[in-house]
Amino acid sequence: MRLRWWRRSRSRPRPGSSVPVPPPRPGDSVPSRHPGAVAVRGRPGGAVPAPRAEPVTVWTEAVQFTCDRDGFVLRNSRRTVTGSVEWVTYADLRWSAVDRMIFDTTPHDPVVALYACLSGGGRRHLADAGRLRKADWERLAAAIAASTGERVVLDLSTRDNPRSIRDS
């Protein structure tokens, strides 16, 4: 007797594509760090603030990068004991706390990874360079530059040659 297991296919976006986020409905309470949440409130005199750029989300089945004008959120997928997948926030950084983002290695780990250099000193490991394809890194780098007004720029040339950071 042969047993066959089928996995139900779900219609979902392809890995590496942008994840559409539905806009909040009137009356919904939305957390301030919710991707796609844009609170527009009138100012005295009836002036309305300029519209904010939409957040950009680049993801695979294992990792999700969301970049908006406030900061950068990195979520990793984790399989629960029931077999479902949940997203766990690994890093939630405000742009005011980030000086630059670089690809580098450490003396103990030769894997090229993305690091955020923090304003208070030190750096924070975000993700290995192999987590996304080259085109996805390019989209993320463009989103970082647009979100920060080009104050923080992700140099993709160091992804292929990280030793040049320490050698210079």
C-alpha positions as CSV (number, residue, x, y, z in Angstrom):
1,M,0.0,0.0,0.0
2,R,1.3,3.4,-1.0
3,L,0.5,6.6,0.9
4,R,0.7,9.9,-0.8
5,W,0.8,13.3,0.9
6,W,-0.3,16.3,-1.0
7,R,0.4,19.8,0.1
8,R,-2.3,22.3,-0.6
9,S,-1.1,25.1,-2.7
10,R,-2.1,28.5,-1.7
11,S,-2.3,31.4,-4.0
12,R,0.4,33.8,-2.7
13,P,2.9,36.2,-4.3
14,R,6.1,34.8,-5.6
15,P,9.1,35.0,-3.2
16,G,11.1,38.2,-4.0
17,S,8.1,40.2,-5.1
18,S,6.6,43.1,-3.2
19,V,3.9,42.1,-0.7
20,P,0.8,44.2,-1.2
21,V,-0.5,45.6,2.0
22,P,-4.1,46.7,2.1
23,P,-4.7,50.2,3.3
24,P,-6.3,50.5,6.8
25,R,-10.1,50.9,6.9
26,P,-11.6,54.0,8.5
27,G,-12.1,53.3,12.2
28,D,-9.4,50.6,12.4
29,S,-6.7,51.1,15.0
30,V,-3.4,50.4,13.3
31,P,-0.1,50.1,15.1
32,S,2.4,52.8,14.1
33,R,5.0,50.2,12.8
34,H,2.4,48.3,10.7
35,P,3.6,48.1,7.1
36,G,1.4,50.3,5.0
37,A,0.0,52.3,7.9
38,V,-0.2,55.9,7.0
39,A,-1.9,58.2,9.5
40,V,-3.0,61.5,7.8
41,R,-4.4,64.0,10.3
42,G,-5.4,67.5,9.5
43,R,-3.3,70.3,11.0
44,P,-4.6,73.6,12.4
45,G,-5.8,75.7,9.5
46,G,-6.8,72.7,7.5
47,A,-3.3,71.9,6.1
48,V,-2.8,68.2,5.4
49,P,0.8,66.8,5.5
50,A,2.4,65.7,2.3
51,P,1.7,62.0,1.5
52,R,4.3,59.6,2.6
53,A,6.0,57.1,0.3
54,E,4.7,53.6,0.5
55,P,6.8,51.1,2.3
56,V,8.8,48.6,0.2
57,T,8.8,45.0,1.3
58,V,11.2,42.5,-0.3
59,W,10.8,38.9,0.9
60,T,11.5,35.3,0.4
61,E,10.0,32.3,2.2
62,A,12.6,32.7,5.0
63,V,13.1,36.5,5.4
64,Q,11.1,39.7,5.0
65,F,12.7,43.2,4.7
66,T,10.4,46.2,5.1
67,C,11.8,49.7,4.5
68,D,9.8,52.9,5.0
69,R,10.6,56.5,6.0
70,D,10.7,55.7,9.7
71,G,13.0,52.8,9.6
72,F,13.8,49.3,8.7
73,V,12.1,46.1,9.9
74,L,13.5,42.6,9.3
75,R,11.4,39.6,10.0
76,N,12.4,35.9,9.9
77,S,9.9,33.1,9.3
78,R,9.6,30.4,12.0
79,R,7.7,27.2,11.8
80,T,5.6,26.5,14.9
81,V,4.9,23.2,16.5
82,T,1.6,23.0,14.7
83,G,3.3,23.4,11.3
84,S,2.2,26.9,10.5
85,V,4.6,29.7,9.7
86,E,4.8,32.8,11.7
87,W,7.0,35.9,11.2
88,V,9.2,37.0,14.0
89,T,10.7,40.5,14.1
90,Y,14.5,40.1,14.2
91,A,15.4,43.8,13.9
92,D,13.4,47.0,14.0
93,L,15.7,50.0,13.5
94,R,14.9,53.7,13.1
95,W,16.8,55.6,10.5
96,S,17.9,58.1,13.1
97,A,19.9,55.4,14.8
98,V,21.6,54.1,11.6
99,D,24.7,55.8,10.2
100,R,25.3,53.4,7.3
101,M,24.6,49.9,6.1
102,I,27.4,47.7,4.8
103,F,28.2,44.2,3.6
104,D,31.0,42.7,5.6
105,T,32.4,39.5,7.2
106,T,33.7,38.9,10.7
107,P,37.1,37.3,11.6
108,H,35.2,34.3,13.0
109,D,32.6,34.0,10.2
110,P,33.6,34.2,6.5
111,V,30.0,34.5,5.3
112,V,29.2,37.9,3.8
113,A,26.4,39.6,5.7
114,L,24.5,42.9,5.9
115,Y,25.3,45.0,8.9
116,A,23.8,48.3,10.2
117,C,26.4,50.6,11.6
118,L,24.7,52.4,14.6
119,S,25.0,56.0,15.6
120,G,26.0,55.1,19.1
121,G,28.8,52.9,17.9
122,G,29.0,49.2,17.0
123,R,27.1,47.4,14.4
124,R,24.2,45.1,14.2
125,H,24.1,41.9,12.0
126,L,20.9,41.9,9.9
127,A,21.1,39.1,7.4
128,D,23.4,37.0,5.3
129,A,24.0,38.2,1.8
130,G,22.7,34.9,0.3
131,R,19.2,35.5,1.7
132,L,18.1,37.6,-1.3
133,R,18.9,37.5,-5.0
134,K,20.9,40.3,-6.6
135,A,17.8,42.0,-8.1
136,D,16.1,42.0,-4.7
137,W,19.2,43.6,-3.0
138,E,19.1,46.3,-5.7
139,R,15.4,47.0,-5.0
140,L,16.2,47.1,-1.3
141,A,19.2,49.5,-1.8
142,A,17.0,51.8,-3.9
143,A,14.3,51.8,-1.2
144,I,16.8,52.6,1.6
145,A,18.2,55.5,-0.4
146,A,14.7,56.8,-1.1
147,S,13.5,56.4,2.4
148,T,16.5,58.2,4.0
149,G,16.8,61.0,1.3
150,E,20.1,59.3,0.4
151,R,21.6,59.8,3.8
152,V,22.0,56.1,4.2
153,V,23.2,54.3,1.0
154,L,23.7,50.6,0.7
155,D,26.8,49.9,-1.5
156,L,26.1,46.7,-3.3
157,S,29.7,46.4,-4.7
158,T,30.9,45.3,-1.2
159,R,28.5,42.4,-1.4
160,D,30.8,40.6,-3.8
161,N,34.1,42.0,-2.3
162,P,33.6,42.6,1.4
163,R,37.3,42.6,2.3
164,S,37.7,46.0,0.6
165,I,35.9,47.6,3.6
166,R,38.7,46.7,6.0
167,D,41.5,47.1,3.5
168,S,40.7,50.7,2.8
